Amino acid sequence: MAARILVVDDDEGLRDLLRLHLTSAGYEVEVAADAIAAGYVVLKAQPDLIITDVKMPHMDGFEFVAALKADTTLPRIPVIFLTSVEDGDSRGRELGAVGYITKPVRADRLLSLVAQHVPGGAIPIG
């Protein structure tokens, strides 16, 4: 069974690009435009991995992950932060992030990092 990945980003084009890379590699992908929508997805059916943008309206990626961690009914879900700059590395580590992907996203880096943290992973490109 393919691993389920949730992609959270307010940029529709980037969400579509990540979905394309991940589904082409054999993952099941759900997307959310913001942390609020992503919270509903997580509560409905927990993903195996979350890739979330850091800077989003309403609630940033760090706040979203902190809220998930505060819910003791949820299992620990690996998180990869997506950012245009690596400015929040220490904060991400405090929240238990398993990695960072910088924009623009390189498919080989994305798939390699994802494959390290989810079962049923695809073979990374490159």
N, C-alpha and C positions, 0 to 999 in steps of 0.2 A: 504494500500500500504506500502511495506517495505521501511524503511529508507535507503538512499544511503550513503555508507561510502567509502571514498577514503583512501587507505593505501599507504603511500609513504615511501619506504625503499630501499636502494641499495642491501640489502641481500635478494636474491631470496627465500631462505629457510624460512626466517622469514615472508616475504610477503605471501608465500603460507600457512604458519601456521596461520597467522592472518586471511587470507581469509577463511580458513577452519573453524576456531572458529566462525567467524562472520556470514558466510553463514549458518552454522549449527544452529545458533541461529535465523535465519530468516531475516537477513539483506541482502541487495543487495550490493555487494562489487566490487569496481574497484581498480586496483593496478597500481602503477607507480614506476619505478626503480629510478627516481630522480626527483628533483624539476622542471626541465624543462618539462618533460613529464607530471608531475602532473598539471602544469600550463595549459597545453592544455586541460586536462580532465576538470578542473574547468571552463575554458572558454566555453567549449562545453556544459556542463550541470552541474550546481553547485550541489555538494553533500550536504547532510544534516550534515555531520561531516567529519573532516579530522583527520587521525592519521598519524603523520609524524615523521620520525627519526630526531634526532637533527644533527648527524654527517653523512653527505653525501658528495660525490664529487661535484664539480662545484658550488653548492649553498647549504648551510646548511639549516636545518629546520627553524631556526630563520629568515634567510634571505628570505626564501620562504614565510613564513607567513607575514613578513613585506611587501613584494611585493604585496601580496593579499590585505592587509589592505590599501595599497596606492591606489589601484584601486577602486575608489568611485562608479563604476558601479556595483560592486559585493555586494551582501548582506553579512551581518556578518555570517560567517560560524564558528561554534565551532571547536576548535582545541585541540587535545590531543597530547602532545609530547611523543615520544618514545625514551628512552635513556638508556645507560648502567650505567650511574651515574646521580645522581640528582644535577648536577653542574650548571645548567642553570635555576633553579627555578625562580629567580627574573626576569630574562630576559623574560622567558616564560610568567610570569604574566603581565609584561609590554605590551606584545603583545596580551593579552587577552586570554591566554590558559585556558581551563576549567579543565585541569588535566595533570598528568604525569603517564606514565606506564614505569616501569623499566624492563630491560632485566635481566634474562630471564622472559618472559611474562607468567603470571599466567592467565589462561582462566577465572577464577572466577572474578579476579580484572578487567580484560579487559571488560568483558560483563557487570559488574556492573557499571563501569564508563561510558561506552557507553550508557547504558540504561538511565542514569541520564540526558543525553543531547540530545537525538534524539527522535522524535515521532515514534510510531510504534515499540518501542523497544521490545526486547525479554526479557524473564524472566531470570535473572542472575543465573548462576550455584552457588550452595553452599549456 
